[in-house]
Amino acid sequence: MAAMTIFSVLDLAPITQGGDASCALQQSCDLARHAEALGFHRYWLAEHHNMPGIASAATAVVIGQVAAATRQIRVGAGGIMLPNHAPLVVAEQFGTLNALYPGRIDLGLGRAPGADPATARALRRAPDVDPEQFPRDLEEVLGFLDEPGPDQVIRAIPGAGQRVPVWVLGSSLFGAQLAARMGLPYAFASHFAPGHLMEALALYRDRFQPSRWLERPYAMLGYNVYAADSDQEARTLASSMEQAFISLRRGRPEPIQPPVEGYRDRLDRAERAIVERTMACSAIGAADTVEREIHAFLAQTGADELIITTTTFDHDARRRSLELTAMVRDRLA
């Protein structure tokens, strides 16, 4: 297990059945304040589009609101889907955020669309993106956030010279290789795509090249935690996210649904396998159960940081899950 693993929070700003985006975003600000009080290190939000259950499509705007609602916790994107945006605009947005909240802003960059193909087209994303475009765009963002050269004609204002920490996000080997080659911190989406986790980690660590941004490899891993006062209660809470995965696979995404006791048992074999595979990197249970699962995961991966995600129908249950997770973190320290 990595010594003194850092614990952070990934928030999908869930819109629940019967709720709306306004409520979801208010709850995100509340949860961020709660996470800060509990000593979590950073609070990230993710870019998703055309998803009825996720309110963080305008990710930079939401980050600004969360940063305004908190005082010291780091706030950032996990992540911005860079092919959807011009690098200069991303640098300006996050330069602005860092100017408003100095030293608290992170920028995680991914290359997926964060949307279905039709929505990707609506974002003006080209269907045949050159795979080497993402590394070029990443270099461009880094350049705009670095100290400008004397003859540099185009500058990100705000942004130039602020050197907002940039992360490479990934769920495959591509991001691991890129982060290693560029000497950047790496965040792996094991909370929903765990298949290549160990291979990607080994590749990143073995091929890492020190850079002016980072001296040694640093890996943060996504991890689902549903902590409650009993194992049964936690399994029921997790069913809201399980329903979201299944509705997405069926091509009918929907707002976050109320929990269903014994939900997995109601699925056919194929859909249950999807849930079990997708949520393989999870700790679901009472505090002792969660502690055992997290300890085993850290021992297996040596993660430098865990970024915890907990999507529940009931906001108070999500707050309680974070409280129990913080208690487990302190036990493991």
N, C-alpha and C positions, 0 to 999 in steps of 0.2 A: 504494500500500500504506500502511495506517495505520502511523504511527511507533510503534515499540516495542509492537507488538501483544502482549497478555497471553495466555498459554496456560494452560488449565485442563483438568480431567478430568471427564467424565460417566461414571459407572459404573452399568451395568444389573444388577449383582450376578448374573452369569449362573450358572444351575444347569445343569450339563452332564449329558449322558446317563451314567448310572452314578453320578452324584454326588448330593448333596442340598443342602438350604438351609443346613445348618450349615457345610458345606465352602465353599459360595459366600460366606457372610458372613465367614468367616475369611479367605478370599482377598481380599475387599473391604478388610478392615482392613490386610492385608499390602500390597495395591496402593496404598492411601492413604499408608502410610508410605513406600513407594517413590516415589510422586509427590511427596511432601513433600521427600524427600532430593534429588530431581531438580530442585526449584525451581518446580514448578507452583503456580499462584496459589490455586486453589480446587478442591474435590473435591465434586461433587454426585451425588446419587442421586435416582431417580425413582419416583413412585407408579404401579404397575401392579398389577392384580388378576386372579386366575384365569389367570395366565400360568405354565405349567410351567417356563419357562426363566428366570424373573426372581424374585429372592428379596427384593426391596425393597418389598413391599406396605405394611408398617408403617414407612413412610419415616422418620418422626421418631425411632422407636426405633433404626433402623440408623444414622441420623446421629449419635445420641448415642454409639453404639459406635465409630464411625469417629473422632469427635472425641476420644474417650478414648484411642484407639490412636495419635493423632498429637499434635503439640505446638504447631504454629503455622499450618499450612495452613488456609484458610477451608473450612468444611464446610457444605453446605446441600442444599436440595431443588430439583431441576430436573425436575419440581416436585411440589408438592402440588396435587391436583386439587380446587380450592376448593368446587365444588358438591357434593362428597361429604361435606363437613364443615361444622359450625357455625363461623362466624368466630371466636367467642370461644374455642372449643377449639383452633383453629389458633394463635391468639395466645398462649394459655396454654402450648401445647406448645413453641412456638419461643421464648417468653419463658423457659421453664424451661431449654431448651438454652442460651440466651444467658447465663442466670444461672450455669450450670455451666461454660460455655466463653466467657467474656466477649470480645466483639469478633471472634468467629470464625464466627458463624452467619449464613447467608443463607437467605432465604425466597423461592423462585420459585413463583408461583401460576399455574395454568392452569385452563381451563374445560372441558376434555374429561373424560370419565368415567375414562379410563385402563383401560377394560374393555369387554367386549362388552355388548349390551343386557340380557341376562339377569342378568349380574353387576351391572350398574348398578342394576337393580331390587333385587337382594339388598343393595346398599349403601343402600337406601331413597332412591335418587335419583329424583326425579319425572321421568316421561318427557317432559313438556312444559314444560321449564324456560324461564322468561321470559328472553330474551337480555339484558335489562337487570339481571337479578339478579346476574350476576357482577360488574359494576361496583359495584353497591351493596354486595355482600359484600366486595369489595376495599377499598372505603372504610371499611367496618366494621373489617376487620383492621388497616388503617393507624391508625384511631382508637384501637383497643385497645392498639397498640404505642407510641402517642404519649404525651406527658405528659397525665395525666387532668385534666379540668376540675374546678373546686371543687364543682360540683353533679352531677358524673357519678356515677350510682348504680351502674352495673355496670362493674367494672374487671377486666382480666386480671391475675391475680396467680399466678405471676410474669408479666411481660410489659409492664405499664403503664410507660411512660417509657423502655423499652429501645431503641425505634426500631431494631429489627432491619431491615437492608436488605431491602426488598421489590422483587421483579422481576416484570414481566409476561411470561409465556411465551406463545408463539403459533406457529402454522403457517399463518396466514391473515392477511387484512388487519384483522380485528377487533381482535386484540391489538395490532397496530401503532398503530392509531388510539387505542386506549384508553391505551396507554403514553405516547403523544405528548401526549394531552389532560391526563393526570395528572402528567406530568413525571417518569416513572419509567424506570429502566433496562429494556431490552427484550432478551429472549433468543428467538431464532428457531430452530425445530426443523428446520433444513436438513439434519441428518444422516439424516432419514427422510422429510421432506416438503418438498423443495426448490422445489416448483413456483412459489410466489408470493414467493420470497426477495427478488429485486431490487425488485419492486413494494412489498413490505412495508417494506423498508429505506428506500426513497425517501419513502414516506408518513410513516414514523416521523420521519425527519430533517426533512422539510419542515414538518410540523405540530407539532413538539415545542414545548411551552410550559414554560419554566423553572419550577421549583417549589422548595419548601424542602427537598426530597429530592435534587434534581439540577439543576445549572445548565445543562447542555448534553446533547444526546442521547448515549446510550451503548448500543451494540449488541454483544451477544455472539451468536455463531453456532455452532450445532452442526456438527461436522465429523468424518467417519469417517477414522481413520488406521490402516492396517495396514502397519507398517514391519517389515522383516525383512532378512536378509543378502543376499537376491536378490529380484528382481521376481517370479519364479515362486513362491518360498516365500511371499511376501506375498499373492499372489493365492490361493494354496491356503488360507492362514489365514483370509482374508476369506470363504471359502465357507461357514464355519459360520454367519456372520451372514446370508449370502444364503439359506441353507437355512431359517433362522428366518423371514425375510420371506415366503418361498414357503409354508411350512407355515401361517403366519398367514393368508395370502391364501386358502389352501385350506380354512380353517376348522378346522384341526387343529394348533393350536400345540403345541409339544413342547419338551423340554429341548434345550439347545444340543448339536448333533450334531458328531461328529468331522469334520474338514475332508475335502473331496473334491477331488482334483486335476482341473482342467478342468470344474468343476461347471457353470459357465454354458453351456458347450458342450453339456451334456446336456439343457438345458431346451428346450422348444419356443419358438417365436418370441414368443408372447404372454407367457410367464412370464419369458423373458429380458428382454423390454422392461420388465416390472415391476421386475426387479432393477436394470437400468440406470437407470431413472427414479428409483427409490427411493434408490439409492446414488450419485446424480449428484455430490453434494458429498462426495467421498472422495479420499484420497491412498493408493494401494496400491502398494507397491514397496520397493526398496532406498532407502537414505537420500537419494541424489541424485534419484531419481524423486519421493520424497515432498517434497523441498525444492522442486522445480520446481512441483509441483501446489499446494502451500500458498502459494508465492509468487504464483502466478497467481490463486488464490482471494482472497488478501488484496488484490492489486492491483485485482481486479474489484469487491470489496465494501467495502473500507475498514473491515473489522471492527475494532472496538476490542479485542475479545477472541475467541479461539477456544476452544470447549469440546470437547475431543477425546474421542471414544468409540471403544473398541476391544474388541469382544466376540470372544474366541477360545475354542476348546475347551481349549487348553493354557494354564494360568496362566503358566508361565514364558515362553511366547511373548508374552503380553500385557505382562509386565514388560519384555521385551526391546524390544517395540514402543515402549513409553514411553521407554526409554533412547534409542532412535534418534530419536524425536520431539523429545526434549529437546536432542539434538545439533543437529537441524535448526533448532529455535527459536533456539539460540545463534548459529548461522550467519546467521540472518535478522535478528538484533537490530541 
